[in-house]
Amino acid sequence: MLPDLSYPATAGDWRARARRRLPRFLFDYLDGGAGAEQTLAASVRDFAAIRLRQRVLVDVGAVDTRAQLAGQDCAMPLALGPIGLAGMMARRGEAQAVRAASSAGAPFTLSTVGICALDEVCAAAPAGSPPPWFQLYMLRDRSAVRALLDKAWQLGCRTLVFTVDLPATGQRLRDVRNGLAHSGARAAALRATQVLARPGWVWDVALRGKPLTFGCLTEQVPGGRDLNAFKAWVDAQFDPTVTWSDIAWLRQHWRGRLLLKGILDAQDARAAVDAGADGIVVSNHGGRQLDGVPSTIAALPAIAAAVGGQTEVLLDGGVRSGTDVFKALALGARGVLIGRAWIWALAGGGEAGLRELLATWQREFTLAMMLTGTTRVADIGAAQLEPGPA
Ligand code: FNR
């Protein structure tokens, strides 16, 4: 077969490359959602339905795309959201991603269940770039949580993204089919056939990318040698009893900025403000938790109306282009986090692939500003939406 010499231009193009590179169970893990994936489909569809208002003959010779998210200067109002196991998708994936993100002026968020440890990610970031954001899942062992927070603080992290929409992992049917929830010979044989079909991944990630463990949790899981041991520990540690009173506890132990990720309801958004959060991320975990909840872009206007004046409202879910970033701002978000788009680009093309994706989105976002006659990010709002039914 002739090599593919085409240039990836969209998140979808990077997705196609990721699919060719990754063993099937890994591609499905990052690509899939919960249940029949209706919420996941709506996330993308609802962005596509938004109509922007084209304006002409405005001086757009000096468009400024810069913004501040969680007090940090960004090239555009976009940060990389937390993706667990990113280091399974590309060799030392989180280290590659933080380099690409930092050089594009985008904050990078490290997941509690990332492959690389926070130290490794901080060391990989270019000198002088701001420290990454750290994402926390609440663990039953609160002393382990405190140790994670202390470590993050010592390493200079000042923004904590606390994920509140995962009292238990959603029912992701692709993972069930691929035997991720199963142990034993049959599941091992199924995954082995998928791994053997991707020798490039075996060489690049499985062999040269070791150790493949949850880097942030190596002190918490002493003696844990492989991913299965870590996964078993984390599964037993997820705490479904967390309530708003734990936010007060977190506030006591975290002096930096606190963003609550996974808010989809205006009442919860108000409670987050009352609990002392510095911001919220309107999120349904990329459609990976409860199939049937609304897309985030559909939920955003009511939430922004309820708390947008009091707190920083970010959004993730279904953002697939720089134009989508603009649409999220037009509907009331201060900025976005991206998930699948960045991990597809990293899996498909490594650090260089992710740099290309972010550069493309920067151009798209700039063009959306120019063609709607907007020169400052702070001016993006309902005025840039086509009035009337979408
Ligand atoms: C996630 N997400 C996630 N969120 C989180 O708080 N901690 C995590 O470890 C993970 N891990 C993770 C893995 C994978 C493979 C995906 C796709 C997602 C959710 C993520 O941060 C974000 O909310 C969604 O990905 C946003 O939707 P899009 O951009 O993927 O459509």
Boltz pocket constraint, residues with backbone or C-beta under 6 A from the ligand:
constraints:
  - pocket:
      binder: B
      contacts: [[A, 29], [A, 30], [A, 31], [A, 32], [A, 43], [A, 81], [A, 82], [A, 83], [A, 84], [A, 85], [A, 111], [A, 112], [A, 113], [A, 135], [A, 163], [A, 261], [A, 283], [A, 284], [A, 285], [A, 286], [A, 287], [A, 288], [A, 316], [A, 317], [A, 318], [A, 319], [A, 337], [A, 338], [A, 339], [A, 340], [A, 341]]
      max_distance: 6.0
